[in-house]
């Protein structure tokens, strides 16, 4: 296998892809998706024009890759948070803590996921749907523990919880909701508990 500078062609291509993704994350979050050109990403990454098509078909494709990575990180950490032997309420709270905490750890990822990805195209929209589906699956596993009536379809309920918490997080991240981080987590947990308690109470009627 031929190498150049100690790296194979595949390794160099992977490195260029990572540089483009890092530049995309930086520029999409600071300038906005609508105001970031492919050429600007290339300049920021220090790469020649021909290297963009090596990894991505469009700016939307680049944004989709970023959103996929962000959701994969979030899903993995949420799965770890709910995989313990703690009581259901504590695990639900830990999951919400992860969801709230990740955008704060890297505000660039928060801006891309919560705001700028909405301005991108169908490839990004597809990754957002997949990410939401994975998150809903995790919430669904928690709801099934709290709701024991087999007649209850927890799938749409899990979508409702993820959607509600996501909207609260977006409004908080963008400065619309004047809450502390702790208060936001409390409100997210309240949504989860209010839904499970209401459905459990009404299903027996």
Secondary structure as a PSIPRED ss2 file (coil, helix, strand):
# PSIPRED VFORMAT (PSIPRED V4.0)

   1 X C   1.000  0.000  0.000
   2 X C   1.000  0.000  0.000
   3 X E   0.000  0.000  1.000
   4 X E   0.000  0.000  1.000
   5 X C   1.000  0.000  0.000
   6 X C   1.000  0.000  0.000
   7 X E   0.000  0.000  1.000
   8 X E   0.000  0.000  1.000
   9 X H   0.000  1.000  0.000
  10 X H   0.000  1.000  0.000
  11 X H   0.000  1.000  0.000
  12 X H   0.000  1.000  0.000
  13 X H   0.000  1.000  0.000
  14 X H   0.000  1.000  0.000
  15 X H   0.000  1.000  0.000
  16 X H   0.000  1.000  0.000
  17 X H   0.000  1.000  0.000
  18 X H   0.000  1.000  0.000
  19 X H   0.000  1.000  0.000
  20 X H   0.000  1.000  0.000
  21 X H   0.000  1.000  0.000
  22 X H   0.000  1.000  0.000
  23 X H   0.000  1.000  0.000
  24 X H   0.000  1.000  0.000
  25 X H   0.000  1.000  0.000
  26 X H   0.000  1.000  0.000
  27 X H   0.000  1.000  0.000
  28 X H   0.000  1.000  0.000
  29 X H   0.000  1.000  0.000
  30 X H   0.000  1.000  0.000
  31 X C   1.000  0.000  0.000
  32 X C   1.000  0.000  0.000
  33 X H   0.000  1.000  0.000
  34 X H   0.000  1.000  0.000
  35 X H   0.000  1.000  0.000
  36 X C   1.000  0.000  0.000
  37 X C   1.000  0.000  0.000
  38 X H   0.000  1.000  0.000
  39 X H   0.000  1.000  0.000
  40 X H   0.000  1.000  0.000
  41 X H   0.000  1.000  0.000
  42 X H   0.000  1.000  0.000
  43 X H   0.000  1.000  0.000
  44 X H   0.000  1.000  0.000
  45 X H   0.000  1.000  0.000
  46 X C   1.000  0.000  0.000
  47 X C   1.000  0.000  0.000
  48 X C   1.000  0.000  0.000
  49 X H   0.000  1.000  0.000
  50 X H   0.000  1.000  0.000
  51 X H   0.000  1.000  0.000
  52 X H   0.000  1.000  0.000
  53 X H   0.000  1.000  0.000
  54 X H   0.000  1.000  0.000
  55 X H   0.000  1.000  0.000
  56 X C   1.000  0.000  0.000
  57 X C   1.000  0.000  0.000
  58 X C   1.000  0.000  0.000
  59 X H   0.000  1.000  0.000
  60 X H   0.000  1.000  0.000
  61 X H   0.000  1.000  0.000
  62 X H   0.000  1.000  0.000
  63 X H   0.000  1.000  0.000
  64 X H   0.000  1.000  0.000
  65 X H   0.000  1.000  0.000
  66 X H   0.000  1.000  0.000
  67 X H   0.000  1.000  0.000
  68 X H   0.000  1.000  0.000
  69 X H   0.000  1.000  0.000
  70 X H   0.000  1.000  0.000
  71 X H   0.000  1.000  0.000
  72 X H   0.000  1.000  0.000
  73 X H   0.000  1.000  0.000
  74 X H   0.000  1.000  0.000
  75 X H   0.000  1.000  0.000
  76 X H   0.000  1.000  0.000
  77 X H   0.000  1.000  0.000
  78 X H   0.000  1.000  0.000
  79 X H   0.000  1.000  0.000
  80 X H   0.000  1.000  0.000
  81 X H   0.000  1.000  0.000
  82 X C   1.000  0.000  0.000
  83 X C   1.000  0.000  0.000
  84 X C   1.000  0.000  0.000
  85 X C   1.000  0.000  0.000
  86 X C   1.000  0.000  0.000
  87 X C   1.000  0.000  0.000
  88 X H   0.000  1.000  0.000
  89 X H   0.000  1.000  0.000
  90 X H   0.000  1.000  0.000
  91 X H   0.000  1.000  0.000
  92 X H   0.000  1.000  0.000
  93 X H   0.000  1.000  0.000
  94 X H   0.000  1.000  0.000
  95 X H   0.000  1.000  0.000
  96 X H   0.000  1.000  0.000
  97 X H   0.000  1.000  0.000
  98 X H   0.000  1.000  0.000
  99 X H   0.000  1.000  0.000
 100 X H   0.000  1.000  0.000
 101 X H   0.000  1.000  0.000
 102 X H   0.000  1.000  0.000
 103 X H   0.000  1.000  0.000
 104 X H   0.000  1.000  0.000
 105 X H   0.000  1.000  0.000
 106 X C   1.000  0.000  0.000
 107 X H   0.000  1.000  0.000
 108 X H   0.000  1.000  0.000
 109 X H   0.000  1.000  0.000
 110 X H   0.000  1.000  0.000
 111 X H   0.000  1.000  0.000
 112 X H   0.000  1.000  0.000
 113 X H   0.000  1.000  0.000
 114 X H   0.000  1.000  0.000
 115 X C   1.000  0.000  0.000
 116 X H   0.000  1.000  0.000
 117 X H   0.000  1.000  0.000
 118 X H   0.000  1.000  0.000
 119 X H   0.000  1.000  0.000
 120 X C   1.000  0.000  0.000
 121 X C   1.000  0.000  0.000
 122 X H   0.000  1.000  0.000
 123 X H   0.000  1.000  0.000
 124 X H   0.000  1.000  0.000
 125 X H   0.000  1.000  0.000
 126 X H   0.000  1.000  0.000
 127 X H   0.000  1.000  0.000
 128 X H   0.000  1.000  0.000
 129 X H   0.000  1.000  0.000
 130 X H   0.000  1.000  0.000
 131 X H   0.000  1.000  0.000
 132 X H   0.000  1.000  0.000
 133 X H   0.000  1.000  0.000
 134 X H   0.000  1.000  0.000
 135 X H   0.000  1.000  0.000
 136 X H   0.000  1.000  0.000
 137 X H   0.000  1.000  0.000
 138 X H   0.000  1.000  0.000
 139 X H   0.000  1.000  0.000
 140 X H   0.000  1.000  0.000
 141 X H   0.000  1.000  0.000
 142 X H   0.000  1.000  0.000
 143 X H   0.000  1.000  0.000
 144 X H   0.000  1.000  0.000
 145 X H   0.000  1.000  0.000
 146 X H   0.000  1.000  0.000
 147 X C   1.000  0.000  0.000
 148 X C   1.000  0.000  0.000
 149 X C   1.000  0.000  0.000
 150 X C   1.000  0.000  0.000
 151 X C   1.000  0.000  0.000
 152 X C   1.000  0.000  0.000
 153 X C   1.000  0.000  0.000
 154 X H   0.000  1.000  0.000
 155 X H   0.000  1.000  0.000
 156 X H   0.000  1.000  0.000
 157 X H   0.000  1.000  0.000
 158 X H   0.000  1.000  0.000
 159 X H   0.000  1.000  0.000
 160 X H   0.000  1.000  0.000
 161 X H   0.000  1.000  0.000
 162 X H   0.000  1.000  0.000
 163 X H   0.000  1.000  0.000
 164 X H   0.000  1.000  0.000
 165 X H   0.000  1.000  0.000
 166 X H   0.000  1.000  0.000
 167 X H   0.000  1.000  0.000
 168 X H   0.000  1.000  0.000
 169 X H   0.000  1.000  0.000
 170 X H   0.000  1.000  0.000
 171 X H   0.000  1.000  0.000
 172 X H   0.000  1.000  0.000
 173 X H   0.000  1.000  0.000
 174 X C   1.000  0.000  0.000
 175 X C   1.000  0.000  0.000
 176 X C   1.000  0.000  0.000
 177 X C   1.000  0.000  0.000
 178 X C   1.000  0.000  0.000
 179 X C   1.000  0.000  0.000
 180 X C   1.000  0.000  0.000
 181 X H   0.000  1.000  0.000
 182 X H   0.000  1.000  0.000
 183 X H   0.000  1.000  0.000
 184 X H   0.000  1.000  0.000
 185 X H   0.000  1.000  0.000
 186 X H   0.000  1.000  0.000
 187 X H   0.000  1.000  0.000
 188 X H   0.000  1.000  0.000
 189 X H   0.000  1.000  0.000
 190 X H   0.000  1.000  0.000
 191 X H   0.000  1.000  0.000
 192 X H   0.000  1.000  0.000
 193 X H   0.000  1.000  0.000
 194 X H   0.000  1.000  0.000
 195 X H   0.000  1.000  0.000
 196 X H   0.000  1.000  0.000
 197 X H   0.000  1.000  0.000
 198 X H   0.000  1.000  0.000
 199 X H   0.000  1.000  0.000
 200 X H   0.000  1.000  0.000
 201 X H   0.000  1.000  0.000
 202 X H   0.000  1.000  0.000
 203 X H   0.000  1.000  0.000
 204 X C   1.000  0.000  0.000
 205 X C   1.000  0.000  0.000
